[in-house]
Amino acid sequence: MDLRRQLHIVRTRLWLILLVTIAFGGAGLLAATLAPRQYEARATILIGQSLSSVNPDYNQLLTSQRLTLTYASLATRRPILDAVISTLGLKTTADDLLPRIDAEPSQTTAFLTIVVRGRDAAETAAIANEVANQVIAASPTVSGQQVDFAKAIDEDLQATRTEIESASMEAARLQAITSPTPRDQADLFALQDRLASLRSTYASLLGFQSTTASNLLTLIEPAVAPTSPSAPSRFLLTILAGILGLLLATAILFAAEYLNDSLKRPEDVEEVLGLPTLGSIGRLRGDRSVNEVYRLVTLVNPRSPAAEAYRSIRANVDFTSVDRPIRTLLVASATASEGKTVTAGNLALVFAQAGRRVLLIDADLRRPGVHTIFRATNARGVTSLVLDPNLDPARVVQMTEQGHLTILTSGPLPPNPAEILGSHRFGAILEQLAADFDLIVIDTPPLQAVADAAILSARVDGTIIVVDAGKSRRESVVRARDTLVRAGAQILGVVLNRVARDVDGAAYITYAAAAPDEDRATSSKPG
């Protein structure tokens, strides 16, 4: 299937694609509207003291980032969840609570985010905050440090800092004396030694404190009750459902086109049958309740596009027989209801409108239809002439509203149609009538149903196969062609009937059926 064909499928079925897309989008919106609301709360923990340090240590920062992975795993452990359930008095279990909680460690920072989902906004925020609090409470145990030890270091740092400040002030006072006594000088030297020792002690305490700084947890952003649900997203679900509908509709259309083995275009006819397309007739719409005569568009509206299409077929038939003019033309189809009777009637009309003396014979002795569309009687016809050698054909044929066009109906239906059409008597009748008319158009039964059309095809100058575009199966049309070839028929080409809108440029012809003065046609017909 080439790109041109794919674009044509999309263009002709765009309304269906859009309809399915809108339907799926509407279903997605409805599902999002009816689905339970889900809320999401987030609490953020800082690992370490990187924000409070003036000159943060790189190793300390790296350690804090590594610890976020450990605390992320700790946040979803059963002891933490059991503690959260106990503290908040939740009526649930750790196994049920676990799927609602995610711990998201940052890959580049020392932040750990606790994410909790649920249907109750306030409860969701409370759980997120309590999980963070439980993780913070468990942090000294995880690091291996004791709380009392960390507090002692902090107290010693504070006391040492106080002593340094006091000693510095006393040293500054002694240094300010203009004429210090020997005792003052001795006190100053002692204070300077004391300051050196205090500062050394302070530096050592800071070193001890740095070992615990990277493992210090702080809740820097408590969770708050969300005011709007996080899921389901109506917009996102509607868009995704619409895209799914679009893809599904397009895929089904392409699959149906690929699996559809009907003949729809002249290219299909050429590829499958190796025959030319004499013309394409657009799909006709009409009221089946109106008189059958309105199916003859070349009679009721000779200026319509459909009538012009039949005149193009007439010209193509003439071109196929320049050296040997067609005097007898058989119209056949593979199966029933493909439009051969109406096609035969309209072809007979356009040839008659060109000034030729035309006889239309209804050789369908099983389901005749010519007398119906021309509003003629069927008391006598083909079978009458075959059974009564003394009957004059001039007394059996009937004139029509169209000048130069005469019809010969089927007559009473016989029990043995094939024997009658294959008889020498019928052959003689054809030869006799051919002498009185410029062209004889013969309507026949379907080729696959009976052998009548194949029998007649060997006796005529040319045969046209009518194919219902989009309905006739390739296999059945190929069998019909092969049947005609075995019978020795001269196949002129194919008429594509009921061609859909814009099939490679084919017109879509609409004929109203409301009043006799308007164009009339119908897509169903005898034959």
C-alpha positions as CSV (number, residue, x, y, z in Angstrom):
1,M,0.0,0.0,0.0
2,D,1.7,3.2,-1.2
3,L,1.7,6.5,0.6
4,R,-0.8,8.0,-1.8
5,R,-3.3,5.2,-1.0
6,Q,-2.7,5.6,2.7
7,L,-3.4,9.3,2.6
8,H,-6.5,8.6,0.6
9,I,-7.8,6.2,3.2
10,V,-7.2,8.8,6.0
11,R,-8.8,11.5,3.9
12,T,-12.0,9.6,3.0
13,R,-12.4,8.1,6.5
14,L,-11.3,11.2,8.5
15,W,-14.8,11.6,9.9
16,L,-14.6,8.1,11.4
17,I,-11.2,8.7,12.8
18,L,-12.3,11.9,14.4
19,L,-15.4,10.3,15.7
20,V,-13.5,7.4,17.4
21,T,-10.9,9.9,18.7
22,I,-13.6,12.1,20.3
23,A,-15.5,9.1,21.7
24,F,-12.3,7.7,23.3
25,G,-11.4,11.1,24.6
26,G,-14.9,11.5,26.1
27,A,-14.6,8.1,27.7
28,G,-11.3,9.1,29.2
29,L,-12.8,12.3,30.6
30,L,-15.7,10.4,32.0
31,A,-13.4,7.8,33.6
32,A,-11.3,10.5,35.1
33,T,-14.4,12.3,36.5
34,L,-15.8,9.1,38.1
35,A,-12.5,7.8,39.4
36,P,-11.7,8.3,43.1
37,R,-9.5,11.4,43.9
38,Q,-5.9,10.7,44.9
39,Y,-3.9,13.3,46.9
40,E,-0.1,13.5,47.3
41,A,1.8,15.1,50.1
42,R,5.6,15.7,50.3
43,A,7.9,16.2,53.3
44,T,11.6,17.1,52.7
45,I,14.5,16.1,55.0
46,L,18.0,17.6,54.8
47,I,20.8,15.1,55.5
48,G,23.8,16.9,57.1
49,Q,24.6,20.5,57.9
50,S,25.6,21.8,54.5
51,L,23.2,24.7,54.7
52,S,24.4,26.0,58.1
53,S,28.1,25.6,57.4
54,V,30.1,28.6,56.2
55,N,32.8,26.5,54.6
56,P,31.2,23.1,54.0
57,D,33.6,20.2,53.7
58,Y,33.4,18.2,50.4
59,N,33.8,14.9,52.1
60,Q,31.0,15.8,54.5
61,L,28.7,16.7,51.6
62,L,29.6,13.5,49.8
63,T,28.8,11.5,52.9
64,S,25.5,13.2,53.3
65,Q,24.5,12.4,49.7
66,R,25.4,8.8,50.2
67,L,23.4,8.6,53.4
68,T,20.2,9.8,51.6
69,L,20.0,6.3,49.9
70,T,20.3,4.6,53.3
71,Y,17.6,6.8,54.9
72,A,15.4,6.3,51.7
73,S,15.5,2.6,52.3
74,L,14.9,3.1,56.0
75,A,11.7,5.2,55.4
76,T,9.8,2.2,54.0
77,R,10.9,-0.4,56.5
78,R,8.3,-2.1,58.7
79,P,9.6,-0.6,62.0
80,I,9.1,2.9,60.7
81,L,5.7,2.1,59.2
82,D,4.5,0.4,62.4
83,A,5.7,3.4,64.4
84,V,3.7,5.8,62.1
85,I,0.6,3.6,62.4
86,S,0.9,3.5,66.1
87,T,1.5,7.3,66.5
88,L,-1.3,8.4,64.2
89,G,-3.7,5.6,65.2
90,L,-4.3,4.5,61.6
91,K,-6.6,1.6,61.0
92,T,-4.3,-0.1,58.5
93,T,-1.3,-2.4,58.3
94,A,2.3,-1.9,57.3
95,D,1.7,-4.0,54.2
96,D,-1.2,-1.8,53.1
97,L,0.6,1.4,53.9
98,L,3.8,0.5,52.1
99,P,2.4,1.0,48.5
100,R,1.3,4.5,49.4
101,I,4.7,5.7,50.4
102,D,7.8,6.5,48.3
103,A,11.1,7.8,49.5
104,E,12.9,9.8,46.8
105,P,16.6,10.5,47.4
106,S,18.2,13.2,45.4
107,Q,21.1,12.2,43.1
108,T,22.9,15.5,43.4
109,T,21.9,17.0,46.7
110,A,21.5,15.9,50.3
111,F,17.7,16.1,50.3
112,L,15.3,13.2,50.9
113,T,11.7,13.6,50.0
114,I,9.0,11.5,51.6
115,V,6.0,11.1,49.2
116,V,2.7,9.8,50.5
117,R,-0.5,9.2,48.4
118,G,-4.1,8.7,49.6
119,R,-7.7,9.7,49.3
120,D,-7.7,11.9,52.4
121,A,-5.6,15.1,52.0
122,A,-5.1,15.8,55.7
123,E,-4.3,12.2,56.5
124,T,-1.8,12.1,53.6
125,A,0.1,15.1,54.9
126,A,0.1,13.7,58.5
127,I,1.5,10.4,57.4
128,A,4.3,12.1,55.3
129,N,5.3,14.3,58.3
130,E,5.2,11.4,60.7
131,V,7.4,9.2,58.4
132,A,9.9,12.0,58.3
133,N,9.9,12.4,62.1
134,Q,10.4,8.6,62.6
135,V,13.3,8.6,60.2
136,I,14.9,11.6,62.0
137,A,14.3,9.8,65.4
138,A,16.0,6.7,64.1
139,S,19.1,8.5,62.7
140,P,21.4,8.3,65.7
141,T,20.9,4.6,65.9
142,V,21.7,4.2,62.2
143,S,24.9,6.2,62.4
144,G,26.2,4.3,65.4
145,Q,26.6,7.5,67.5
146,Q,25.1,8.0,70.9
147,V,22.8,11.0,71.6
148,D,24.6,11.7,74.9
149,F,28.0,11.8,73.2
150,A,26.8,14.3,70.6
151,K,25.3,16.5,73.3
152,A,28.5,16.4,75.4
153,I,30.5,17.6,72.4
154,D,28.1,20.4,71.9
155,E,28.3,21.4,75.6
156,D,32.1,21.2,75.6
157,L,32.2,23.4,72.5
158,Q,30.0,26.0,74.1
159,A,32.0,26.0,77.3
160,T,35.3,26.2,75.5
161,R,34.0,29.0,73.4
162,T,33.0,30.9,76.5
163,E,36.4,30.5,78.1
164,I,38.2,31.6,74.9
165,E,36.1,34.8,74.8
166,S,36.8,35.5,78.6
167,A,40.5,34.9,78.3
168,S,40.7,37.0,75.1
169,M,39.0,39.9,76.9
170,E,41.4,39.7,79.9
171,A,44.5,39.5,77.6
172,A,43.3,42.5,75.7
173,R,42.9,44.4,79.0
174,L,46.5,43.5,80.1
175,Q,47.9,44.5,76.8
176,A,46.3,47.9,77.1
177,I,48.2,48.8,80.3
178,T,50.8,51.4,79.5
179,S,53.3,50.6,82.2
180,P,52.6,46.9,83.1
181,T,54.1,45.6,86.3
182,P,56.0,42.4,86.3
183,R,53.0,40.6,87.7
184,D,50.8,42.0,84.8
185,Q,53.4,40.7,82.3
186,A,53.4,37.3,84.0
187,D,49.6,37.1,83.9
188,L,49.6,38.1,80.2
189,F,52.0,35.3,79.3
190,A,49.9,32.8,81.3
191,L,46.7,34.0,79.5
192,Q,48.3,33.6,76.1
193,D,49.4,30.1,76.9
194,R,45.8,29.4,78.2
195,L,44.3,30.8,74.9
196,A,46.5,28.6,72.8
197,S,45.5,25.5,74.8
198,L,41.8,26.5,74.6
199,R,41.9,27.0,70.9
200,S,43.6,23.7,70.4
201,T,40.9,22.0,72.5
202,Y,38.2,23.8,70.5
203,A,39.6,22.7,67.2
204,S,39.7,19.1,68.5
205,L,36.1,19.3,69.5
206,L,35.1,20.7,66.1
207,G,36.8,17.6,64.6
208,F,34.7,15.3,66.7
209,Q,31.6,17.3,65.8
210,S,32.2,17.0,62.1
211,T,32.0,13.2,62.3
212,T,28.3,13.5,63.3
213,A,27.4,16.6,61.2
214,S,27.0,14.6,58.0
215,N,24.5,12.4,59.7
216,L,22.3,15.1,61.2
217,L,18.7,15.1,59.8
218,T,16.5,18.1,59.7
219,L,12.9,18.4,58.5
220,I,13.2,21.5,56.4
221,E,9.9,21.3,54.5
222,P,7.0,19.7,56.4
223,A,4.1,18.3,54.3
224,V,0.9,20.3,54.1
225,A,-2.6,19.0,53.2
226,P,-2.9,19.3,49.3
227,T,-5.8,21.4,48.1
228,S,-6.2,19.6,44.7
229,P,-5.9,16.0,43.7
230,S,-2.8,14.7,42.0
231,A,-4.6,12.0,40.2
232,P,-6.4,11.2,38.0
233,S,-5.5,14.1,35.7
234,R,-8.6,14.8,33.6
235,F,-6.6,16.6,30.9
236,L,-3.9,13.9,30.7
237,L,-6.3,11.0,30.7
238,T,-8.5,12.7,28.1
239,I,-5.5,13.3,25.8
240,L,-4.1,9.8,26.2
241,A,-7.5,8.2,25.6
242,G,-8.0,10.4,22.5
243,I,-4.5,9.4,21.2
244,L,-5.4,5.7,21.8
245,G,-8.6,6.1,19.9
246,L,-6.8,7.9,17.0
247,L,-4.2,5.1,16.8
248,L,-6.8,2.4,17.1
249,A,-9.1,3.8,14.5
250,T,-6.2,4.4,12.1
251,A,-4.9,0.9,12.6
252,I,-8.3,-0.8,12.1
253,L,-8.9,1.2,8.9
254,F,-5.5,0.2,7.5
255,A,-6.0,-3.4,8.6
256,A,-9.5,-3.5,7.0
257,E,-8.1,-2.0,3.8
258,Y,-5.3,-4.6,3.8
259,L,-7.7,-7.5,4.4
260,N,-10.3,-6.1,1.9
261,D,-9.7,-8.0,-1.3
262,S,-12.4,-6.1,-3.3
263,L,-11.6,-4.2,-6.5
264,K,-12.1,-0.5,-5.9
265,R,-9.8,1.3,-8.4
266,P,-8.8,0.9,-12.0
267,E,-5.4,0.0,-10.8
268,D,-6.9,-2.9,-8.9
269,V,-8.6,-4.1,-12.1
270,E,-5.5,-3.8,-14.1
271,E,-3.4,-5.6,-11.5
272,V,-5.8,-8.5,-10.8
273,L,-7.6,-9.0,-14.1
274,G,-5.2,-7.6,-16.6
275,L,-8.2,-5.8,-18.2
276,P,-8.7,-2.1,-18.9
277,T,-11.4,-0.1,-17.0
278,L,-13.9,1.3,-19.5
279,G,-15.4,3.7,-17.0
280,S,-16.3,4.3,-13.4
281,I,-19.8,5.0,-12.2
282,G,-20.2,6.8,-8.9
283,R,-22.2,5.4,-6.1
284,L,-25.8,6.4,-6.6
285,R,-28.3,7.1,-3.9
286,G,-32.0,7.0,-4.4
287,D,-35.3,6.0,-2.9
288,R,-36.2,2.4,-3.6
289,S,-39.8,3.2,-3.5
290,V,-39.7,5.4,-6.6
291,N,-40.4,3.9,-10.0
292,E,-37.7,1.7,-11.4
293,V,-37.4,4.0,-14.5
294,Y,-35.5,6.6,-12.4
295,R,-32.5,4.2,-12.3
296,L,-32.0,5.1,-15.9
297,V,-30.2,8.3,-15.3
298,T,-29.2,8.7,-19.0
299,L,-33.0,8.9,-19.7
300,V,-34.3,11.0,-16.9
301,N,-31.3,13.3,-16.7
302,P,-29.1,13.0,-19.7
303,R,-26.9,16.0,-18.6
304,S,-26.0,14.5,-15.2
305,P,-22.5,13.4,-14.4
306,A,-23.6,9.8,-14.3
307,A,-25.0,10.1,-17.8
308,E,-21.7,11.6,-18.9
309,A,-19.9,8.6,-17.3
310,Y,-22.0,6.2,-19.4
311,R,-21.2,8.2,-22.5
312,S,-17.5,7.9,-21.7
313,I,-18.0,4.1,-21.5
314,R,-19.7,4.2,-24.9
315,A,-16.7,6.1,-26.4
316,N,-14.3,3.6,-24.9
317,V,-16.3,0.7,-26.3
318,D,-16.1,2.2,-29.7
319,F,-12.3,2.7,-29.3
320,T,-11.8,-0.9,-28.5
321,S,-13.4,-2.0,-31.8
322,V,-12.1,0.5,-34.4
323,D,-11.3,-2.2,-37.0
324,R,-14.2,-4.4,-36.2
325,P,-17.3,-2.5,-34.9
326,I,-19.2,-4.1,-32.1
327,R,-22.7,-5.3,-33.2
328,T,-23.5,-7.5,-30.3
329,L,-22.5,-6.5,-26.7
330,L,-23.0,-8.7,-23.7
331,V,-23.1,-7.2,-20.2
332,A,-22.2,-9.7,-17.4
333,S,-21.1,-9.7,-13.8
334,A,-19.5,-12.2,-11.4
335,T,-22.3,-12.3,-8.9
336,A,-25.8,-10.9,-8.4
337,S,-26.7,-7.3,-7.5
338,E,-23.6,-5.8,-9.0
339,G,-25.6,-3.5,-11.3
340,K,-25.3,-5.1,-14.7
341,T,-29.0,-4.7,-15.6
342,V,-29.1,-1.0,-14.9
343,T,-25.6,-0.7,-16.6
344,A,-26.9,-2.5,-19.7
345,G,-30.0,-0.3,-19.8
346,N,-28.0,2.9,-19.5
347,L,-25.5,1.8,-22.1
348,A,-28.3,0.9,-24.5
349,L,-29.7,4.4,-23.9
350,V,-26.5,6.3,-24.6
351,F,-25.8,4.3,-27.8
352,A,-29.4,5.1,-28.9
353,Q,-29.0,8.7,-28.0
354,A,-26.0,8.7,-30.4
355,G,-28.4,7.9,-33.2
356,R,-27.8,4.1,-33.4
357,R,-30.6,1.6,-33.7
358,V,-30.2,-0.4,-30.5
359,L,-32.0,-3.5,-29.2
360,L,-31.7,-4.4,-25.5
361,I,-32.3,-8.1,-24.9
362,D,-33.1,-9.4,-21.4
363,A,-31.4,-12.8,-21.6
364,D,-31.6,-13.3,-17.8
365,L,-34.3,-16.0,-17.9
366,R,-34.1,-16.6,-14.2
367,R,-34.4,-13.1,-12.6
368,P,-35.3,-10.7,-15.5
369,G,-35.2,-7.0,-14.8
370,V,-35.2,-5.1,-18.1
371,H,-39.0,-5.0,-18.3
372,T,-39.1,-3.6,-14.7
373,I,-36.8,-0.6,-15.2
374,F,-38.4,0.2,-18.6
375,R,-42.0,-0.2,-17.4
376,A,-42.7,-2.8,-20.1
377,T,-44.8,-5.9,-20.2
378,N,-43.2,-9.3,-20.1
379,A,-46.0,-11.5,-21.5
380,R,-43.9,-12.3,-24.6
381,G,-40.2,-12.2,-25.1
382,V,-37.1,-14.3,-25.8
383,T,-38.6,-17.6,-24.7
384,S,-41.7,-16.9,-26.9
385,L,-39.5,-16.4,-30.0
386,V,-37.5,-19.6,-29.3
387,L,-40.5,-21.7,-28.7
388,D,-42.5,-20.4,-31.6
389,P,-40.5,-20.4,-34.8
390,N,-43.5,-18.7,-36.6
391,L,-43.6,-15.8,-34.3
392,D,-42.3,-12.5,-35.9
393,P,-39.8,-10.7,-33.7
394,A,-41.2,-7.4,-34.8
395,R,-44.4,-8.4,-32.9
396,V,-42.5,-9.2,-29.7
397,V,-40.0,-6.3,-29.3
398,Q,-41.2,-3.1,-27.6
399,M,-40.4,0.5,-28.2
400,T,-39.2,2.8,-25.4
401,E,-39.4,6.5,-24.6
402,Q,-36.0,6.9,-26.1
403,G,-36.0,7.0,-29.8
404,H,-33.9,4.3,-31.6
405,L,-34.1,2.1,-28.5
406,T,-36.1,-1.1,-28.6
407,I,-36.2,-3.8,-25.9
408,L,-36.8,-7.5,-26.0
409,T,-37.9,-8.8,-22.6
410,S,-37.2,-12.3,-21.3
411,G,-40.8,-13.6,-21.7
412,P,-42.2,-16.4,-19.6
413,L,-39.5,-18.0,-17.4
414,P,-38.6,-21.5,-18.7
415,P,-37.4,-24.5,-16.7
416,N,-34.3,-24.9,-18.8
417,P,-32.8,-21.4,-19.5
418,A,-29.3,-22.6,-20.4
419,E,-30.6,-25.0,-23.1
420,I,-32.7,-22.2,-24.6
421,L,-29.8,-19.7,-24.7
422,G,-27.5,-22.3,-26.2
423,S,-29.9,-23.5,-28.8
424,H,-29.5,-23.0,-32.5
425,R,-32.9,-21.3,-32.6
426,F,-31.7,-18.6,-30.3
427,G,-28.5,-18.1,-32.3
428,A,-30.7,-17.7,-35.4
429,I,-32.8,-15.2,-33.7
430,L,-29.7,-13.2,-32.8
431,E,-28.5,-13.2,-36.4
432,Q,-31.9,-12.1,-37.6
433,L,-32.1,-9.3,-35.1
434,A,-28.6,-8.2,-35.8
435,A,-29.6,-7.5,-39.4
436,D,-32.2,-5.0,-38.2
437,F,-30.2,-3.1,-35.6
438,D,-26.9,-1.4,-35.3
439,L,-26.2,-2.7,-31.9
440,I,-27.6,-5.4,-29.6
441,V,-27.0,-5.1,-25.9
442,I,-27.6,-8.3,-23.9
443,D,-28.3,-8.5,-20.2
444,T,-27.4,-11.9,-18.7
445,P,-27.4,-13.8,-15.3
446,P,-24.4,-13.7,-13.1
447,L,-21.4,-15.8,-14.3
448,Q,-20.8,-17.7,-11.1
449,A,-24.5,-18.6,-10.6
450,V,-25.2,-20.3,-13.9
451,A,-23.5,-21.0,-17.3
452,D,-26.0,-18.8,-19.3
453,A,-23.7,-15.8,-19.7
454,A,-20.7,-18.0,-20.6
455,I,-22.8,-19.7,-23.3
456,L,-23.8,-16.4,-24.8
457,S,-20.4,-14.8,-24.6
458,A,-19.1,-17.0,-27.4
459,R,-21.8,-15.7,-29.7
460,V,-21.3,-12.0,-29.3
461,D,-18.7,-9.5,-30.5
462,G,-17.7,-8.2,-27.1
463,T,-18.3,-8.7,-23.4
464,I,-18.3,-6.1,-20.6
465,I,-17.8,-7.2,-16.9
466,V,-19.6,-5.0,-14.4
467,V,-17.8,-4.9,-11.0
468,D,-19.3,-3.5,-7.8
469,A,-16.4,-1.4,-6.5
470,G,-15.7,-2.3,-2.8
471,K,-18.0,-5.3,-2.8
472,S,-17.0,-7.7,-5.6
473,R,-14.3,-10.1,-4.3
474,R,-11.2,-10.5,-6.3
475,E,-11.5,-14.3,-6.3
476,S,-15.0,-14.2,-7.7
477,V,-14.2,-11.7,-10.4
478,V,-11.1,-13.7,-11.5
479,R,-13.2,-16.8,-11.7
480,A,-15.7,-14.9,-13.8
481,R,-13.0,-13.7,-16.2
482,D,-11.5,-17.2,-16.4
483,T,-15.0,-18.6,-17.3
484,L,-15.4,-16.1,-20.1
485,V,-11.9,-16.8,-21.4
486,R,-12.5,-20.5,-21.5
487,A,-15.8,-19.9,-23.3
488,G,-13.8,-17.9,-26.0
489,A,-15.4,-14.5,-25.1
490,Q,-13.9,-11.3,-26.4
491,I,-13.6,-9.3,-23.1
492,L,-13.6,-5.5,-23.9
493,G,-13.0,-4.4,-20.3
494,V,-14.5,-3.6,-16.9
495,V,-17.1,-1.1,-15.7
496,L,-16.5,-0.2,-12.1
497,N,-19.9,0.5,-10.6
498,R,-20.8,2.3,-7.3
499,V,-17.4,3.8,-6.9
500,A,-17.1,5.6,-3.5
501,R,-16.3,9.2,-3.0
502,D,-12.8,10.3,-4.1
503,V,-11.5,6.9,-5.0
504,D,-8.5,8.2,-7.0
505,G,-10.5,11.1,-8.3
506,A,-13.8,9.3,-9.1
507,A,-16.8,11.4,-8.6
508,Y,-19.4,10.7,-6.0
509,I,-22.7,11.3,-7.7
510,T,-25.9,12.0,-5.7
511,Y,-29.3,11.9,-7.3
512,A,-32.4,13.0,-5.4
513,A,-35.5,10.9,-5.6
514,A,-38.0,13.3,-4.4
515,A,-39.5,14.4,-7.7
516,P,-39.6,13.0,-11.3
517,D,-37.8,16.1,-12.7
518,E,-34.8,15.6,-10.5
519,D,-31.8,13.2,-11.1
520,R,-32.8,9.8,-9.9
521,A,-30.8,6.6,-9.2
522,T,-30.5,3.8,-6.7
523,S,-27.7,1.6,-5.7
524,S,-29.6,-1.7,-5.9
525,K,-31.0,-3.1,-9.1
526,P,-32.0,-6.4,-10.7
527,G,-29.2,-8.6,-11.9
